[in-house]
Amino acid sequence: MTYYIENRSVAAQPTAVIRSSVPADRLPEWLASAYAELNHYVAERNVRATGPPFARYVRLGDIVDVEAGFPVPGPVPGWGRVAASQLPGGPVAVTVHQGGYHDLDLAYQAVAGWLEERGLEAAGPHWDVYYTNPAAQPDTATWRTDVVVPYRLVERRFAGTGGSMTWDIGPGAR
């Protein structure tokens, strides 16, 4: 599969989320439960989701620290397990993965290679944006997921020179 990586600058985005630490093999079930609870929250509280659901991850061995949620217009009041949060603003590398989640790592590998080629490194937890509801559309070939990786410039130090070099990669760079 070929991935096109897009360089974007995004604004910070308020979100309504549920956070947990979940065994990696239980993540799909946990996400389905979290999104059901979040859907109930937005309906009960008359909160408008301003985009599709996302999940932000940090993998710690077999455990995943995850924040699943929806973008919202502004900060939301907490309720049960639902809390206000925010996706960070700044430069991000984005690619579209078409297909099932079992090979989503290929998209992350493509983004990692793109970052490395440009002297950049991931900066903080990445997130996935889910455009397809697997329960409503079981054909994995139709699933679309955006992989979003925040990044920063890498400062390189050269031994014996005391010097350093940084690369300035603006939002329009490819």
N, C-alpha and C positions, 0 to 999 in steps of 0.2 A: 504494500500500500504506500502511496506517495502522499506526503503531507506538505501543505503550503503553510509556512509560518508567517503570521502577520504581526508586525510590531505596532502596538497601540499605546496611547497614554489614556488612562481611565481616571475618572473622578472617584473619590471615595463614595461608597454606596451604602446607605443604611439598610439593615436587614433585620428580619425576625427569624430567630434560629432556635434549634435545640442542639445541645452539645452532649457528647458522651465519649467514653473510651470503649471501643467495641472490638471483640476478636475479629480479625480480618475475614474469616469464613462466615461470619454472621452479619456482615455489613449490609448486604442486599435486603435482608429482612428488617434490619434496624432502620434503614433508610425509608423503606415503605411505611413502617409504623410512624416514623418521625414526620414524613410528609402528610400522612393522614391526620395526625395531631395538629400540624401547622395549618392544614386546610380548614380544620374545625376552628382553630384560633382566628384566622382571617375572616371567616364567615361570622362567627360570634361577636367579634370586636369591630366588624365593619371596616377592616383594614384592607386596603387595595394592594395586592401584589403588583409590582411594576415590571415584572419579568418572570422568566421561567425559574424553576427550582435550581438550586446549586448545592454542592457539598464541598467543603474545604477540609483538607486532610493533612495530618502529620502521621506517618507510619513509624511505629516504634516496635520493630520486630513483628510479632504476630498480632499486636494490638494496634488499632488505628484510633487516634484522637480525631474526632470528626465533628464538624459544625454543619448541620444541614438546615437550609432555610430558603427564604424568598426575599428578593429585594423589595423594599417598601419605600414610600415617599419620605419618611422621616422616622425618628426614634419612636419605638412602640413600647407600651407598658408591658412588663413581664406578667406572665400568667401561667401557673403550673411550671412545666419545664421550658416554656417559651421565654426567650430573653431577647433584648435588643442587642444588636451587634453591628458590624460594619465590615464590608469588603474594602481593602486598602486601595487608595488611589496611587497613581504613578505609572511607570512603564511596565508593560506586560507583553509577553509573547503568547500568541493565541493560535491554536490550530483546531481544525474541525476533524473529529473522528466519526466516520460513518460505519456503523456496525455494532456488534455486541460489546459488552464490557470486558469480556475475557481477553481481548487483545488491545485494550486501551493503553497498556504499557508501551505499545509501538508509537503512539502519539507522543507520550512523554519522552521516549528516546529521541524522537525527531526534534522536539523542542530543546532537549539537553544538548544535542549536537549543534543546533543553530546557535544557542547561547555560547557554547565553547568556541565555535568558529569566529565569534565576534568579540571575544574577550569579556564576556558577561557571565554572571552566575545567578542562580535562583536566589531570591530574597524573600524568605518567609514561605508560609504554606501556600500551596497551589490550590486551585479549585476547578471543579467540573461544572458545567452548565448543561442541564438535561432538557432537551427539546422534545423528547419522546417519553411517554408514559408506558413502561413495559407491560403493565397490566392491561392497558387498552390496546397496545400494538405488540403482539408477541413475536412478530417477524423481525428478528434482530438486524436483518439487512437494511431495515428502514430507520433504525435508531440513529439519532444525531446528537453528539455531545461536543461542546466546546471545551478544550483543555486550556486553562489560563494559568500562566506561570509568571508571577512578579519577578523582576530581575533588577540587578544593579551592576554598575561597572566594576571590573576587577582591577585593583591596583597591583601592578607587578613591581616588585623590588628586584634590583639587579645586584648580585653579590659583588662586594668590593668597590662599588661605585657610589653607594649612598643615594643613588638616583632612583626615581620611580617613573613609571609611565602609565597613563590612563588613556582609554579610548573613549571618545565622545560619540556615542551612538544615539542620534535623535530619533523621535517617533517615526520618521519617514524612512528609516533605514530598513533594508531587507536582508 
